[in-house]
Amino acid sequence: MGTIHTPSQSPMSWIESTFLKVTTSPTLSIVIQERTPVVVLAVERYLAQNCAGNDRSRTGSAPDFCYDLTLSDGVYKEKWHLAPSLNFLVQKNIIKCSTEVTITQCSYVYDEKRVGWGFVCIEELECGGEVLEPKMVHFRQKEQAKKPEVPLLGGGRYYLSLWNNEDPYGDVWLQSKPPDEQLSLNAFKIVSLSDLEITWKNRAKYPPLLVRILHKSRLRYFGKPNRKSDVPYQAYFEVADHSGMMSMVLWNSMCPEWFQSLRIGTVLLLQKYVVKSTYTSRTLPAPRDPRMKIFTTIELGLNSQNPSAIIHIIPEKEVKAEWNLPEVKYHFITRSELNSLPHNHSCDVIGLVTFVGRAERQKKKDDGEDFWLYRWVHAIDGTSEEPFELELFATSQPDIFDNIHPMSYLVCTQMRVIRDSATNTSARPYLTTSNESEMFITGFHRGQPYARDAKVKRFIQWTKTQKEAELLEKCAIGGHYHYPPLPDAFSQYCKDSRVETVLTTFAEMKKEIGELHYREHKRIAVQGIIAAIRYISNDNADAKKGVTGLEDIEIGESVGSPSLLSGERHEGEVRWGHNKRDHLALSSLHSWQEHQNSSKRRKSQHDSETQQLNPVLLNEWSLDEESIEPDPGFIQPDEQRITETSGEREVYQGIWESELWSQVKHNLMEHLRYSVVLSESIARQFDYTHKEFLMQQYNIQPAKYVPKNYQSKKTVQEFKAANCSGHYILTILDINQRVAIDVAYLPVFCSDSNQVVDNGQTQDDTMLPSDTLDQTKSNCMQRLLHTFPGKNVKSIHDLNRLHLICILDICHLGNDHVEIGLNKIYNPAEEADAANQHP
């Protein structure tokens, strides 16, 4: 890869000419004068094994991961390494596939431990807009075109999934292994699991095992920069024969080779496995057959060497009844049964999806770069007016996780019931995934063992009685959604948080916002005073502005979070340097519209729409078997304020300011503004014709560019908001009255009645059809007042100078866009009074 190539007979490309210049430079480093944009076709992540010492991140510490970018100049494509000091551009989703970048400085790096191996390292670049349809070209270097693709640095053999560690990624992961059609078991002397448990210590070699897979865990990645391992993966399976069930562990390089092929229900013949004492700290799936014996003292290990395990997949048609292998069993529940189930109960569910939230991420450790990937989903089964509320973490099934959409049939196995009715009277039980959960959607059900379950058959019969148009009316996708509701008391919130310090200062909050990664969700608690409230109609704030736009607010001229504090801007783009300590914007004040404008000229226009499909497909099953009153002083229909922002108009209605705010707003040290509600924050009514487009809007950013298989002339703002016609912006003043922050109050979609829930509690009189803006504002105001604490806040004016604890949900939506939404408000003084009255 490091060999300097002579110019080819094809037209000289920018990539080729730059490669020749940097490799022939005396310093192996050049500043590029030609401003030639290239398109990012892929952003790929891998463990910083041997590359940690080469460079540092912006924080000065060695990075956990490195990134390679595949670039195209329209003639060739080539993979270049991103300097770790620029890692944050990926972590903030500024650099992503289809992004146009202009590289201004690069160097060439030789690997001193490998002969003829080197690569180009990007040290400075300028970020542009998006190119929707990049030209498809070939790799300039044949070495980079080889499969499977390998990282440029560190000698690794694989790439990681870009946004989490659980999902398989890349060509190294084989999709399927064929069954052994010609295998005869007559030549094998099979041992049972019960005999193995008794005799394993006395055996030098272990006889073959014949087992069926009953449970499967998600992948576990245990790679660390300072730990040498070629493919540090692990996956657990629970396998069984006639004598009982035992754990089986797939190790290291066996995972890419076999993980995709070993499915629940598959029958295996195992040879050259190892037997070890069980790792006791791991989780175990809940058994579905209470009569089955479970062997907990030992587990089976399948390794690629010492010894090299042999796995045979037995075709299902060759499985004989005399083998007495147990069948896969399930424990499906209906929604009507959920309310009576205890906390942590394990179950399986099937339902028709009515709501799919956006994909978000949660840090595993505060000081790490590893994230859980998850989303919220609602599904109905016809047994209750309420839906299943499902918290779905990635289960190493990215092709399913990314394609969950309304009107699909969803099966989730090994789910756990979560309920907390003792401390939260408004909470309904919900379900969350376990380590052994799996998900299946329409298109993946054929041949699955659960298709024969009686409750699954009843669900299918129920769907045949439903009208598609009526179901679609209940469906929505995307938007701000967080569940479960927070506890009624702040003291209980502190216990649930399980951290030493619950409260965050405004200065700490600003820092935490700046350190957020793409789609990272975090919850913080701050002490403050509600100083001002204003209502914004979605028709004005969202449909006209889209995801950008500046807010010209009369209250408070101080700006405490400037955009791109030290970034250099050139020709409508942003320059990020290897030797600079650039900072990402901390507020929505900066608009990336100028970037988008340049790219829109290059975007192709699509003139046709996708043909509407019938979402209720049954044929894949055929092979198996058939309150508070609004404050009248707040609503002021005649009072409007129109502001001009970047040539656009926003209408704010019903503005309320406290007396305190009018006194301090012009003397603030900082005013952090996060009041622009982005399109990703609003749930949209689902349109099956535009299914692929809507899924793409709310899925996580893909690592590689893939030509779109759909056409849509619509923008996401053109789809009707599913939850409400407007929202409130609150200005929260810190208790020292020096810093303020603007946050949004965002109603949350509830799919059972197409209404809105506030902190998990449905409001019977909210979101009724209304032809007047006053009624819409009144409904929204009722929901807002419901969020306020205790019985002392009956009117909005009762908030003046009242010290409160505000629970805020923050989420990084890419680029410099951060959503901050009010979740709950506590009144510590009222809780203290209640405690004194009831010692």
C-alpha positions in Angstrom: 0.0 0.0 0.0 2.9 2.3 0.6 4.4 1.9 -2.8 4.6 5.1 -4.9 2.6 4.5 -8.0 3.6 6.0 -11.4 0.9 8.0 -13.1 -1.6 5.9 -14.9 -2.9 6.3 -18.4 -6.3 7.5 -17.0 -6.9 11.2 -16.3 -4.8 12.5 -13.4 -7.1 12.7 -10.3 -6.7 15.0 -7.4 -6.2 12.0 -5.1 -3.5 10.6 -7.3 -1.7 13.9 -7.7 -1.8 14.7 -4.0 -0.5 11.2 -3.2 2.5 11.8 -5.5 3.2 15.2 -4.0 3.1 14.1 -0.4 5.1 10.9 -0.9 7.9 12.8 -2.8 8.0 15.7 -0.3 11.2 15.9 1.7 9.2 16.3 4.9 6.4 13.8 3.9 4.0 16.6 4.6 2.4 19.2 2.4 0.0 22.2 2.6 -2.4 21.9 -0.3 -3.1 25.0 -2.3 -5.6 23.6 -4.7 -9.1 23.9 -3.2 -10.5 20.7 -4.6 -13.4 19.2 -2.8 -13.7 15.5 -2.4 -16.7 13.4 -1.1 -16.6 11.1 1.9 -17.9 7.7 0.9 -17.2 5.9 4.2 -16.2 6.7 7.8 -14.9 3.6 9.5 -13.8 3.1 13.1 -11.4 0.7 14.7 -9.5 0.2 17.9 -6.5 2.4 18.4 -4.1 -0.6 19.0 -0.7 0.5 17.7 -1.8 4.0 16.6 -2.4 5.5 20.1 1.1 6.7 20.3 1.2 8.3 16.9 -1.1 11.2 17.7 -3.3 12.6 20.3 -6.9 13.8 20.3 -8.1 17.4 20.9 -8.1 16.7 24.6 -4.5 15.7 24.6 -5.1 12.1 25.6 -4.6 9.0 23.5 -7.8 8.1 21.7 -9.6 4.8 22.2 -10.5 4.6 18.5 -9.1 5.6 15.1 -11.0 6.5 11.9 -10.4 5.9 8.2 -12.2 8.0 5.5 -12.8 6.7 2.0 -12.7 9.7 -0.3 -13.8 10.1 -3.9 -12.6 12.8 -6.3 -14.8 11.5 -9.1 -12.0 9.6 -10.8 -10.7 7.4 -8.0 -11.5 6.6 -4.4 -9.0 6.0 -1.7 -8.9 5.4 2.0 -7.0 8.0 4.1 -6.5 8.1 7.8 -8.0 10.9 9.9 -5.6 12.4 12.4 -6.8 11.7 16.0 -6.9 15.4 16.7 -9.8 15.5 14.3 -11.7 12.5 15.7 -14.3 14.9 17.2 -15.5 15.7 13.7 -16.7 12.1 13.4 -17.9 12.0 17.0 -20.1 15.1 16.4 -21.2 13.7 13.0 -19.8 16.7 11.2 -17.8 14.5 8.9 -20.1 11.7 7.6 -20.7 9.7 4.5 -21.8 12.0 1.6 -20.1 15.0 3.2 -18.0 17.2 0.9 -14.6 18.1 2.4 -11.6 20.1 1.2 -8.3 18.8 2.6 -5.7 21.5 3.1 -2.9 19.7 4.8 -1.8 16.1 4.9 1.2 13.9 5.5 2.4 10.4 4.6 3.0 7.9 7.3 5.1 4.7 6.9 4.5 1.7 9.2 8.0 1.0 10.5 7.1 -2.6 11.4 5.8 -3.5 7.9 7.6 -3.5 4.5 6.2 -1.1 1.9 3.2 -0.1 4.0 2.0 3.4 4.4 -1.0 5.8 4.1 -2.0 9.4 3.8 -3.0 11.1 7.1 -5.4 14.1 6.9 -4.2 16.8 9.2 -6.4 19.8 8.2 -9.6 20.1 6.3 -12.6 22.2 5.6 -16.1 20.8 6.0 -18.8 21.5 3.4 -22.3 20.3 2.7 -23.8 17.1 1.6 -23.7 15.5 -1.9 -26.7 13.3 -2.4 -25.5 11.2 -5.3 -21.7 10.9 -5.4 -20.2 9.3 -8.5 -19.3 5.7 -8.0 -15.6 5.0 -8.8 -13.0 2.4 -8.2 -10.2 2.3 -5.7 -7.0 3.8 -7.0 -4.9 1.2 -5.1 -5.8 -2.4 -5.6 -4.6 -3.2 -2.1 -7.5 -1.2 -0.7 -10.0 -3.0 -2.9 -9.3 -6.4 -1.3 -11.9 -8.1 0.8 -12.3 -8.0 3.7 -11.3 -4.4 4.1 -8.8 -3.8 6.9 -7.8 -0.7 8.8 -4.9 1.4 7.6 -3.2 1.7 11.0 -2.3 -0.8 13.7 -2.4 -4.0 11.7 -6.0 -4.8 12.6 -8.1 -7.3 10.8 -11.5 -5.7 11.0 -13.5 -2.5 11.4 -16.0 -1.9 14.2 -19.6 -0.6 13.8 -19.4 3.1 13.7 -21.7 4.0 16.6 -21.6 1.0 18.9 -19.6 -2.2 19.7 -22.4 -4.7 19.6 -23.3 -4.8 16.0 -21.3 -6.8 13.4 -19.9 -4.6 10.6 -18.0 -5.2 7.4 -17.2 -8.1 5.0 -15.4 -10.1 7.7 -18.8 -11.1 9.1 -20.0 -14.0 7.0 -23.7 -13.9 6.5 -24.4 -17.6 6.5 -22.9 -21.0 6.6 -24.6 -23.7 4.6 -25.9 -26.8 6.4 -23.9 -30.0 6.1 -26.3 -31.9 3.7 -24.2 -35.0 3.4 -23.2 -35.4 7.0 -24.1 -38.8 8.6 -24.2 -39.1 12.3 -23.8 -42.9 12.3 -20.0 -42.6 12.5 -20.1 -40.4 15.6 -20.4 -41.6 19.2 -22.4 -38.8 20.8 -22.1 -37.8 24.5 -24.9 -36.2 26.4 -24.6 -32.9 28.3 -25.4 -34.7 31.6 -22.6 -37.3 31.1 -20.2 -34.5 30.1 -20.9 -32.7 33.3 -20.0 -35.8 35.3 -16.9 -36.9 33.4 -15.4 -33.7 31.9 -12.5 -33.5 34.4 -11.4 -37.1 33.6 -11.4 -36.7 29.8 -8.4 -35.6 27.7 -10.6 -35.3 24.6 -14.3 -34.7 24.5 -16.7 -36.7 22.4 -19.0 -35.0 19.9 -22.2 -33.3 21.1 -25.5 -33.0 19.4 -27.5 -30.0 20.6 -30.1 -27.5 19.6 -29.7 -23.7 20.2 -32.4 -22.4 22.5 -31.1 -18.9 23.3 -28.6 -16.5 21.8 -26.9 -13.4 23.3 -25.8 -10.3 21.5 -22.2 -9.9 20.7 -19.8 -8.7 23.4 -16.7 -6.7 22.3 -13.9 -6.7 24.8 -11.1 -5.0 22.9 -8.9 -2.4 24.6 -6.1 -0.3 23.2 -3.6 -1.9 25.5 -4.9 -5.5 25.1 -3.6 -7.5 22.2 -6.3 -9.7 20.5 -6.9 -10.2 16.9 -10.7 -10.3 17.1 -11.8 -9.7 20.7 -15.5 -10.8 20.4 -17.6 -13.2 22.4 -21.1 -14.5 22.1 -23.1 -16.9 24.4 -25.5 -19.5 23.3 -27.7 -21.8 25.4 -27.7 -25.2 23.8 -29.7 -28.3 24.9 -30.1 -32.0 24.3 -32.5 -34.5 25.9 -30.6 -34.3 29.3 -30.7 -30.5 29.8 -29.3 -27.1 28.8 -25.7 -25.7 29.0 -24.0 -22.5 28.0 -21.8 -22.5 24.9 -19.3 -19.6 24.2 -18.2 -18.5 20.7 -14.7 -16.9 21.0 -12.7 -14.4 19.0 -12.4 -15.0 15.2 -15.1 -17.8 15.5 -17.6 -14.9 16.0 -17.2 -13.3 12.5 -17.2 -16.8 11.0 -20.2 -18.3 12.7 -22.3 -15.8 14.7 -24.7 -14.9 11.8 -25.3 -18.6 11.0 -26.0 -19.9 14.6 -29.7 -19.1 15.0 -32.2 -20.1 17.6 -33.6 -23.5 16.7 -30.5 -24.6 14.8 -29.2 -28.1 15.5 -25.4 -28.5 15.8 -22.9 -31.3 15.9 -19.9 -30.0 17.9 -16.3 -31.4 17.9 -13.1 -30.3 19.4 -14.7 -28.0 21.9 -13.3 -27.2 25.3 -15.0 -27.4 28.7 -14.4 -24.9 31.5 -15.9 -23.9 34.7 -18.8 -21.4 34.2 -18.1 -17.7 34.3 -20.5 -16.9 37.2 -20.9 -13.1 36.7 -22.7 -13.3 33.3 -26.4 -12.9 32.8 -28.6 -15.9 31.9 -31.8 -16.1 29.9 -35.0 -17.0 31.6 -35.7 -20.7 30.9 -39.0 -21.3 29.0 -39.4 -24.9 30.0 -39.5 -25.3 33.8 -38.9 -29.0 33.6 -35.6 -28.7 31.8 -32.4 -29.2 33.8 -29.9 -26.4 33.6 -26.2 -27.2 34.0 -24.6 -24.2 35.7 -21.1 -25.5 36.7 -19.5 -25.8 33.3 -19.7 -24.2 29.9 -18.6 -25.2 26.4 -16.0 -23.1 24.5 -15.5 -22.9 20.7 -12.1 -21.5 19.7 -10.3 -21.1 16.4 -7.2 -22.7 17.8 -5.9 -24.9 20.7 -8.0 -26.8 19.6 -9.7 -25.5 16.5 -13.4 -26.2 17.0 -15.5 -28.0 14.4 -19.1 -27.0 13.9 -21.6 -28.8 11.7 -25.1 -27.4 11.0 -27.7 -30.1 10.7 -30.4 -29.4 8.2 -33.8 -29.2 9.9 -35.2 -31.8 7.5 -32.6 -34.3 8.7 -33.3 -33.8 12.4 -34.8 -37.1 13.7 -37.4 -37.5 16.4 -35.4 -40.2 18.1 -32.7 -37.7 19.0 -35.1 -36.3 21.6 -33.8 -32.7 21.1 -36.0 -30.2 22.9 -38.1 -27.8 20.9 -37.7 -24.1 21.3 -40.4 -22.7 23.6 -41.6 -19.2 24.2 -43.5 -17.2 26.8 -45.6 -14.7 24.8 -47.8 -12.3 26.7 -50.5 -9.9 25.6 -50.7 -6.2 26.4 -53.7 -6.9 28.6 -51.6 -9.3 30.7 -48.6 -6.9 31.1 -50.2 -4.8 33.9 -50.4 -7.8 36.2 -46.8 -9.1 35.7 -44.1 -8.4 38.3 -41.0 -6.3 37.9 -38.2 -8.1 36.1 -40.5 -10.8 34.7 -39.2 -12.3 31.5 -41.5 -12.6 28.5 -41.8 -12.5 24.7 -44.1 -10.2 22.8 -45.6 -9.7 19.4 -47.3 -6.6 18.1 -48.0 -4.3 15.2 -45.6 -1.3 15.4 -47.4 2.1 15.7 -44.4 4.3 16.7 -40.7 4.2 16.2 -38.5 6.7 17.9 -35.2 8.0 16.6 -32.0 6.0 17.3 -30.1 7.4 20.3 -27.0 6.5 22.2 -26.1 6.3 25.9 -22.5 6.2 27.3 -21.5 3.0 29.0 -19.0 4.9 31.2 -18.6 8.6 31.7 -14.9 8.6 30.8 -15.1 6.2 27.8 -16.0 6.3 24.1 -18.3 3.2 24.2 -22.1 3.7 23.8 -25.3 1.7 24.0 -27.5 2.2 20.9 -31.2 2.2 21.5 -34.6 3.4 20.4 -38.2 3.4 21.8 -41.0 1.6 20.0 -44.7 1.2 20.5 -46.6 -1.9 19.4 -50.3 -2.9 19.7 -51.8 -6.4 19.8 -55.5 -5.7 20.0 -55.9 -6.8 23.6 -55.7 -3.3 25.2 -56.1 0.3 24.3 -52.5 0.9 25.5 -49.5 -0.2 23.4 -46.4 -2.1 24.5 -43.8 0.5 25.3 -40.5 -1.1 24.3 -37.0 0.1 25.1 -35.0 -1.7 22.4 -31.2 -1.7 22.7 -29.1 -3.0 19.8 -29.1 -6.8 19.8 -26.4 -7.4 17.1 -29.1 -7.3 14.5 -28.5 -4.0 12.6 -30.5 -5.1 9.6 -33.5 -5.4 11.8 -32.9 -2.5 14.3 -32.5 0.0 11.4 -35.6 -1.2 9.6 -38.2 -1.2 12.3 -41.0 1.0 11.0 -44.7 1.5 11.7 -47.1 -1.1 10.3 -44.5 -3.9 10.6 -45.0 -7.0 12.8 -42.5 -7.0 15.6 -41.4 -9.9 17.7 -39.2 -9.3 20.7 -37.9 -12.2 22.8 -36.4 -12.4 26.3 -37.8 -9.0 27.3 -37.9 -7.8 30.9 -40.8 -6.1 32.6 -39.8 -2.8 34.2 -42.3 -1.2 36.7 -41.9 1.3 39.5 -45.4 2.0 40.7 -44.3 2.3 44.3 -42.4 5.6 43.7 -44.1 6.8 40.6 -47.9 6.8 40.4 -48.0 7.9 36.8 -45.7 5.2 35.4 -47.0 2.3 33.3 -44.9 -0.9 33.0 -42.7 -1.1 30.0 -40.4 -3.7 28.5 -36.7 -3.5 27.9 -34.3 -5.8 26.1 -32.0 -8.2 28.0 -28.6 -9.5 26.9 -30.3 -12.5 25.3 -33.1 -10.6 23.5 -33.7 -10.9 19.8 -35.9 -8.9 17.5 -37.7 -9.8 14.2 -39.8 -7.7 11.9 -41.9 -8.3 8.8 -39.6 -10.0 6.3 -37.7 -12.0 8.9 -40.5 -14.2 10.4 -40.6 -17.1 7.9 -39.3 -20.3 9.5 -38.9 -18.9 13.0 -39.9 -21.3 15.7 -42.3 -18.9 17.4 -44.6 -18.9 14.3 -46.3 -22.0 15.7 -47.0 -20.4 19.1 -50.8 -20.1 19.8 -50.7 -16.4 20.8 -48.7 -15.5 17.7 -51.4 -17.2 15.6 -54.1 -15.3 17.5 -52.3 -12.0 16.8 -52.1 -12.8 13.1 -55.8 -13.5 13.1 -56.5 -10.1 14.8 -54.4 -8.3 12.1 -56.7 -9.8 9.4 -59.6 -8.0 11.0 -58.0 -4.5 11.0 -58.3 -1.8 8.4 -55.1 -0.5 7.1 -56.2 3.2 6.9 -57.4 3.2 10.5 -54.1 1.7 11.7 -52.0 4.2 9.7 -53.8 7.1 11.5 -52.3 5.9 14.8 -48.7 5.7 13.4 -45.8 8.1 13.9 -42.1 8.0 13.5 -39.2 9.9 15.1 -39.1 12.9 17.4 -38.2 13.6 21.0 -39.3 10.7 23.2 -38.2 9.7 26.7 -39.7 7.1 29.0 -40.4 6.2 31.8 -41.7 9.2 33.6 -39.5 10.5 36.4 -40.4 9.9 40.1 -42.9 12.1 41.8 -40.4 13.2 44.4 -36.9 14.7 43.9 -35.6 12.6 46.7 -36.5 9.4 44.8 -34.9 10.9 41.7 -31.7 11.3 43.6 -31.8 7.6 44.7 -32.5 6.4 41.2 -29.6 8.4 39.8 -27.0 6.5 41.7 -24.4 9.2 41.5 -22.7 11.1 44.2 -23.7 14.6 42.8 -27.1 14.9 41.2 -27.2 18.6 40.7 -25.2 20.3 37.9 -24.1 23.9 37.8 -24.8 26.0 34.7 -21.0 26.1 34.0 -20.8 22.3 34.2 -23.9 21.9 32.0 -22.3 24.1 29.3 -19.2 21.8 29.4 -21.3 18.6 29.3 -23.2 19.9 26.3 -19.9 20.7 24.5 -18.6 17.1 25.1 -21.7 15.3 23.8 -21.2 12.8 21.0 -23.6 12.3 18.1 -27.0 11.1 19.2 -25.8 10.9 22.8 -28.6 11.4 25.3 -27.9 12.6 28.8 -30.1 13.8 31.6 -29.1 16.6 34.0 -30.6 18.4 36.9 -30.1 22.1 37.5 -31.4 24.6 40.1 -33.1 27.6 38.5 -35.9 30.0 38.2 -38.5 29.9 35.3 -38.0 33.5 34.0 -40.0 33.6 30.7 -42.2 31.4 28.6 -43.2 31.7 25.0 -45.3 29.6 22.6 -44.1 28.7 19.1 -46.3 27.2 16.5 -44.8 24.3 14.6 -46.3 25.8 11.4 -44.1 28.8 11.8 -41.1 27.5 13.6 -40.6 24.2 11.9 -42.1 24.1 8.5 -40.6 27.4 7.5 -37.2 27.1 9.2 -36.5 23.4 8.9 -33.5 22.3 10.9 -31.7 25.7 10.8 -32.5 29.3 11.5 -31.4 31.9 14.0 -33.6 33.1 16.7 -33.8 36.9 17.2 -35.2 37.1 20.8 -35.8 40.4 22.4 -35.0 39.1 25.9 -31.3 39.2 26.7 -28.7 40.3 24.2 -25.8 38.5 25.8 -24.6 35.4 24.0 -22.7 33.0 26.1 -22.0 30.2 23.6 -20.6 31.5 20.4 -20.5 29.3 17.3 -17.2 27.8 16.2 -15.2 29.7 18.7 -11.9 29.5 16.9 -12.8 27.8 13.7 -11.7 29.6 10.5 -14.3 29.9 7.9 -13.5 29.9 4.2 -16.0 30.3 1.4 -19.0 29.2 3.5 -17.1 26.3 5.0 -15.4 25.5 8.3 -11.8 24.7 8.6 -10.5 22.3 11.2 -6.8 22.1 11.9 -4.5 19.5 13.2 -2.5 22.0 15.3 -5.5 24.1 16.4 -7.7 23.5 19.4 -10.9 24.3 17.6 -14.1 24.0 19.5 -17.5 22.9 18.3 -20.4 25.3 18.7 -22.3 24.8 21.9 -25.6 26.4 20.8 -28.0 26.5 17.9 -27.1 30.1 17.1 -24.8 29.0 14.3 -26.6 27.9 11.2 -25.1 25.3 8.8 -27.5 26.6 6.1 -24.6 28.2 4.2 -23.1 24.7 3.9 -26.3 23.2 2.8 -26.9 26.0 0.2 -23.7 25.1 -1.6 -24.5 21.4 -1.7 -28.1 21.9 -2.8 -27.0 23.0 -6.2 -25.4 19.6 -6.6 -28.4 17.6 -5.4 -30.4 15.7 -7.9 -34.1 16.2 -8.0 -36.3 13.1 -7.8 -39.5 13.3 -9.9 -41.2 10.0 -8.9 -42.6 8.6 -5.7 -42.3 5.1 -4.4 -45.3 2.9 -5.1 -47.4 2.4 -2.0 -47.1 -1.2 -0.6 -49.6 -3.1 1.4 -48.0 -3.1 4.9 -50.1 -6.0 6.3 -48.3 -9.0 4.7 -49.3 -12.4 5.9 -47.8 -14.7 3.4 -44.5 -15.1 5.2 -46.4 -16.9 8.0 -48.2 -19.3 5.6 -45.6 -22.0 5.6 -46.0 -22.5 9.3 -49.8 -22.3 10.2 -52.5 -20.3 9.9 -56.5 18.3 35.9 -55.1 21.9 35.8 -57.0 24.8 34.2 -55.0 27.1 31.9 -54.1 30.5 33.1 -56.4 33.0 31.3 -53.8 35.7 31.8 -51.3 33.8 29.8 -53.3 33.3 26.6 -53.2 36.6 24.6 -54.6 36.0 21.2 -54.0 39.5 20.0 -50.5 39.7 21.2 -48.0 38.5 18.6 -44.4 39.2 18.0 -42.9 38.6 14.6 -39.1 38.5 14.2 -37.1 38.5 11.0 -34.3 36.0 11.0 -32.2 35.3 7.9 -35.1 36.3 5.7 -37.6 34.0 7.5 -40.4 34.7 9.9 -41.1 33.2 13.3 -44.3 33.9 15.3 -44.1 33.8 19.1 -47.5 34.1 20.8 -48.5 34.3 24.5 -45.2 35.7 25.8 -44.9 35.7 29.6 -42.0 37.3 31.5 -41.5 37.3 35.3 -40.9 40.5 37.1 -37.4 39.2 38.0 -36.6 38.6 34.3 -37.4 42.1 33.3 -34.9 43.3 35.9 -32.0 41.1 35.1 -32.2 40.1 31.5 -29.9 42.9 30.2 -27.2 42.2 32.8 -26.5 38.5 32.3 -23.0 37.1 32.1 -24.2 34.5 29.7 -27.4 33.5 27.9 -27.2 30.0 26.4 -29.8 29.6 23.6 -31.1 26.2 22.7 -34.6 27.2 21.7 -34.5 26.2 18.0 -36.5 22.9 17.8 -35.1 20.8 15.0 -37.0 18.6 12.7 -35.6 15.5 14.4 -37.3 16.6 17.6 -40.8 16.4 16.2 -42.6 13.1 15.6 -44.1 12.8 12.2 -47.2 11.0 11.0 -46.1 7.9 9.2 -46.6 7.7 5.4 -46.1 4.2 4.1 -45.3 5.6 0.6 -42.3 7.4 2.0 -41.3 4.6 4.4 -37.6 4.4 3.4 -37.2 8.1 3.4 -38.7 8.5 6.9 -36.6 5.7 8.4 -33.5 7.3 7.0 -34.3 10.5 8.8 -34.5 9.0 12.2 -32.0 6.2 11.9 -28.4 6.6 13.0 -26.0 8.0 10.4 -24.7 5.1 8.3 -20.9 4.4 8.1 -21.0 3.9 4.3 -22.7 5.7 1.4 -25.2 3.4 -0.3 -27.2 4.6 -3.3 -30.8 5.2 -2.2 -33.4 2.7 -3.4 -36.2 5.2 -2.9 -37.3 8.5 -4.4 -39.0 11.3 -2.6 -39.4 15.0 -3.4 -40.5 15.7 0.1 -38.5 17.1 3.0 -39.1 15.8 6.5 -40.7 19.2 7.4 -43.5 18.5 5.0 -44.8 15.6 6.9 -47.4 16.5 9.5 -46.4 16.7 13.1 -47.8 13.7 14.9 -47.8 15.0 18.5 -48.9 18.7 18.5 -49.1 21.9 16.6 -46.7 23.8 18.8 -44.4 23.8 21.8 -43.1 26.2 24.5 -39.7 27.7 25.0 -38.7 28.3 28.6 -36.0 30.6 29.8 -34.4 29.2 33.0 -32.3 31.6 35.1 -29.7 30.2 37.4 -30.4 30.8 41.1 -27.5 33.3 41.3 -29.2 35.3 38.5 -26.2 35.5 36.2 -26.7 32.9 33.6 -29.8 31.9 31.6 -30.6 29.1 29.3 -33.4 28.7 26.8 -34.9 25.1 26.6 -37.8 23.6 24.8 -40.9 21.9 26.3 -41.6 19.1 23.8 -44.7 17.1 24.1 -44.2 13.3 23.6 -46.1 11.1 21.2 -48.4 8.5 22.5 -49.5 6.0 19.9 -52.5 4.4 21.6 -54.8 7.4 21.0 -52.7 9.7 18.9 -52.6 12.0 21.8 -49.7 13.4 23.8 -48.2 12.2 27.1 -46.4 14.4 29.6 -43.9 12.5 31.7 -45.7 9.3 30.8 -49.2 10.4 31.8 -51.9 10.7 29.1 -53.9 13.9 29.3 -57.5 13.1 28.4 -58.3 16.6 27.2 -55.1 17.3 25.3 -54.5 17.4 21.5 -58.2 17.4 20.7 -58.9 18.5 17.1 -58.9 22.3 17.1 -59.4 24.8 14.4 -58.0 27.7 16.4 -54.5 28.5 17.6 -55.9 29.7 20.9 -57.3 26.2 21.6 -54.0 24.6 20.6 -52.0 26.9 22.9 -54.5 26.2 25.7 -54.0 22.5 25.4 -50.2 22.8 25.3 -50.4 25.1 28.3 -52.3 22.6 30.3 -49.6 20.0 29.6 -46.9 22.5 30.6 -48.6 23.4 33.9 -49.0 19.7 34.6 -45.2 19.5 34.6 -44.9 22.1 37.3 -44.6 20.8 40.9 -47.1 20.5 43.6 -50.3 22.3 44.3 -48.9 25.8 44.6 -48.5 26.5 40.9 -52.0 27.0 39.7 -51.2 30.0 37.5 -48.1 30.8 35.5 -47.5 33.9 37.6 -46.9 31.7 40.7 -43.5 30.9 39.2 -42.1 34.4 39.8 -38.8 34.0 41.8 -39.6 30.4 42.7 -36.5 28.3 43.1 -37.0 25.0 41.3 -35.1 21.9 40.2 -35.4 21.4 36.4 -34.6 18.0 34.9 -33.4 18.5 31.4 -32.9 15.9 28.6 -30.1 16.8 26.2 -29.3 15.1 22.9 -26.7 15.9 20.3 -28.3 15.7 16.9 -25.2 16.1 14.7 -23.1 19.0 13.5 -23.5 21.7 16.2 -27.2 20.9 16.8 -28.2 20.1 20.4 -31.7 19.5 21.6 -32.5 20.5 25.2 -35.9 19.6 26.5 -37.6 20.1 29.8 -38.6 16.7 31.3 -39.7 17.4 34.9 -39.7 20.2 37.5 -39.4 19.6 41.3 -40.1 22.1 44.1 -37.6 21.3 46.8 -39.2 23.7 49.3 -42.6 22.0 48.9 -41.0 18.5 49.4 -39.2 19.8 52.5 -42.6 21.1 54.0 -44.2 17.7 53.3 -41.3 15.9 55.0 -41.6 18.1 58.1 -45.4 17.5 58.3 -44.9 13.7 58.0 -41.7 12.9 59.8 
